[in-house]
């Protein structure tokens, strides 16, 4: 017998300052499908603003591009040992 895999659908609703993430999960239970729906807000922050705020706190900041168009920002205190790789 084949096991049924859950089906996840995710979609995003953007506003100026937030994005609402909606998750729809369909799972086979017995002879029928069960739907579980959830959503949650996430704050949209400009990478430039984040770097500026971290730098203003005296942190050493590194920003680079990650796969899929993501932006990675790493920050360290001046007392941290070692440099960014």
Secondary structure as UniProt FT lines:
FT   STRAND          7..14
FT   STRAND          18..29
FT   TURN            30..31
FT   STRAND          32..43
FT   HELIX           47..56
FT   TURN            57..58
FT   STRAND          60..65
FT   HELIX           67..69
FT   STRAND          71..76
FT   TURN            78..79
//
